[in-house]
Amino acid sequence: MVNLIWAFMAIIGIVYAMFNGTMENVNQALFEGADEAVTLSIGLVSVLVFWLGLMRVAEKAGLLKVLTSLFKPLVTRLFPEIPKDHPAMGYILSNFTANIFGLGNAATPMGIKAMEEMKKISGSDKASRSMITFLVINTSSLTIIPTTVIAIRMQYDSVAPTEIVGTTILATLFTTISAIMVDRLFYYRRVRKSKK
């Protein structure tokens, strides 16, 4: 659906440019935008490779295990349907850790695996309570170090590319706590309706 919206917007823009006589400006913007996208992508790749390498070093040093054990009591309370030693729990913790460091690209495969494991637990085609909670927390933008945004700011010569870390932490706290509260509110409301 989103692809159709973007395609529709592009077609409207091109048709408007044809009737308005500004097709040359559209062509120039297309090529400049493509050039800028390639430059930005190359800059982002270097930063993501650096952070992924740092995550690998942290994993080998045992830091991720420490973070995982630190978050495990909280995560087991958030996902009471999942047994503590189930593989889904490991994928969830890995996904959260990668998201905290702003590595959405690294977190996505772990998130997909977590969803697959949770689907095996529920044995249903419908989203389980744990699946909904996991999706809500991921949607709330669980990030402490926004590496991708810092990389973009560095690419565009920001004077202080890391100054957004403080506000990112505050935003993460507010959005994640709010998301969990809304998730629980709707869950308990559904439970009350089913008892009636």
C-alpha positions in Angstrom: 0.0 0.0 0.0 2.8 2.4 0.9 4.5 1.7 -2.5 1.3 2.7 -4.2 1.1 5.9 -2.3 4.7 6.8 -3.2 4.2 5.9 -6.8 1.0 7.9 -7.0 2.8 11.0 -5.4 5.6 10.6 -8.0 3.2 10.4 -10.9 1.3 13.5 -9.7 4.5 15.4 -9.4 5.7 14.4 -12.9 2.4 15.2 -14.5 2.2 18.6 -12.6 5.8 19.3 -13.8 4.8 18.5 -17.4 1.9 20.9 -17.4 3.7 23.5 -15.4 6.8 23.5 -17.7 9.3 22.6 -14.9 10.2 19.2 -16.2 13.9 20.2 -16.4 13.9 21.0 -12.6 12.4 17.6 -11.9 15.1 15.8 -13.9 17.8 17.8 -12.2 16.3 17.0 -8.7 16.0 13.3 -9.6 19.7 13.1 -10.5 20.9 15.2 -7.6 18.7 13.1 -5.2 20.1 9.9 -6.6 23.7 11.1 -6.3 23.1 12.3 -2.7 21.4 9.0 -1.8 24.4 7.0 -3.0 26.8 9.2 -1.0 24.7 9.0 2.1 24.4 5.2 1.8 28.1 4.8 1.5 28.6 7.0 4.6 26.0 5.0 6.5 27.5 1.7 5.6 30.9 2.7 7.1 29.2 3.7 10.4 27.0 0.6 10.6 30.0 -1.6 9.9 31.9 0.1 12.7 29.0 -0.4 15.2 28.3 -4.0 14.0 32.0 -4.7 14.5 31.8 -3.1 18.0 28.8 -5.2 18.8 30.7 -8.3 17.7 33.6 -7.4 20.0 31.1 -6.8 22.8 29.6 -10.2 22.1 33.0 -11.9 22.2 34.0 -10.1 25.3 30.8 -11.2 27.0 29.2 -7.7 27.3 26.1 -8.8 25.5 25.6 -11.7 27.9 25.9 -9.2 30.8 23.3 -7.0 29.2 21.1 -9.9 28.4 21.2 -11.2 32.0 20.6 -7.6 33.2 17.5 -7.3 31.1 16.2 -10.8 31.5 14.2 -10.3 34.7 12.4 -7.3 33.1 11.8 -9.2 29.8 10.5 -12.3 31.5 7.9 -10.1 33.3 6.9 -8.4 30.0 6.5 -11.8 28.3 5.0 -14.1 30.9 3.8 -16.6 28.2 7.3 -17.4 27.1 9.3 -19.9 29.1 12.6 -18.4 30.5 14.9 -20.7 28.6 13.0 -20.7 25.3 14.9 -19.6 22.2 12.4 -16.8 21.7 13.6 -15.1 24.8 17.2 -15.0 23.5 16.0 -13.5 20.2 13.9 -10.9 22.0 16.9 -9.9 24.2 19.2 -9.8 21.2 16.7 -7.6 19.3 16.3 -5.2 22.2 20.1 -5.0 22.7 20.7 -4.2 19.0 17.9 -1.6 19.0 19.3 0.0 22.2 22.5 0.7 20.2 20.5 2.0 17.3 21.3 -0.9 15.0 17.9 -1.5 13.5 19.4 -3.4 10.5 21.0 -5.9 12.9 17.9 -6.1 15.1 15.4 -6.9 12.3 16.5 -10.5 11.6 16.5 -11.2 15.4 13.0 -9.7 15.6 11.8 -11.9 12.8 13.2 -15.0 14.5 11.6 -14.0 17.8 8.2 -13.7 16.1 8.7 -17.1 14.5 9.5 -18.7 17.8 6.6 -16.9 19.5 4.3 -18.2 16.8 5.5 -21.7 17.5 4.6 -21.2 21.2 1.1 -19.9 20.5 0.4 -22.5 17.7 -2.1 -20.1 16.1 -2.2 -17.8 13.2 -3.4 -14.9 15.4 -1.0 -12.7 17.2 -0.4 -13.8 20.8 -0.1 -11.4 23.8 3.7 -11.7 23.6 3.8 -11.0 19.9 1.7 -7.9 20.4 3.9 -6.7 23.3 7.1 -7.3 21.3 5.7 -5.4 18.3 4.6 -2.5 20.5 8.0 -2.2 22.2 9.8 -2.3 18.9 7.5 0.4 17.5 8.1 2.6 20.4 11.7 3.2 19.2 13.8 1.5 21.8 17.1 3.4 21.3 19.7 4.9 23.5 22.5 5.5 21.0 21.0 6.4 17.7 23.9 5.4 15.5 22.2 5.8 12.2 21.0 9.3 13.0 24.4 10.3 14.3 25.9 8.9 11.0 23.5 11.0 9.0 24.3 14.1 11.0 28.1 13.5 10.5 27.5 13.0 6.8 25.9 16.5 6.6 28.7 18.1 8.6 26.8 18.7 11.9 28.8 20.6 14.4 27.8 18.3 17.2 26.4 15.1 15.7 26.1 13.3 19.1 24.2 16.0 20.9 20.9 14.2 20.3 21.8 11.3 22.6 20.3 12.9 25.7 17.0 13.7 24.0 17.0 10.3 22.4 17.2 8.7 25.9 14.4 10.8 27.2 12.2 10.1 24.1 12.9 6.4 24.4 12.0 6.3 28.1 8.7 8.2 27.5 7.7 6.2 24.4 8.6 2.8 25.7 6.9 3.3 29.0 3.8 4.7 27.3 3.8 1.8 24.8 4.0 -0.8 27.6 1.2 1.0 29.5 -1.1 1.1 26.5 -0.3 -2.5 25.6 -1.2 -3.6 29.2 -4.3 -1.4 29.2 -5.7 -3.0 26.0 -4.7 -6.5 27.2 -6.5 -6.2 30.5 -9.5 -4.6 28.8 -9.7 -7.6 26.4 -9.4 -10.0 29.3 -12.3 -8.3 31.1 -14.5 -8.4 28.0 -13.8 -12.1 27.5 -14.9 -12.9 31.1 -18.3 -11.2 30.6 
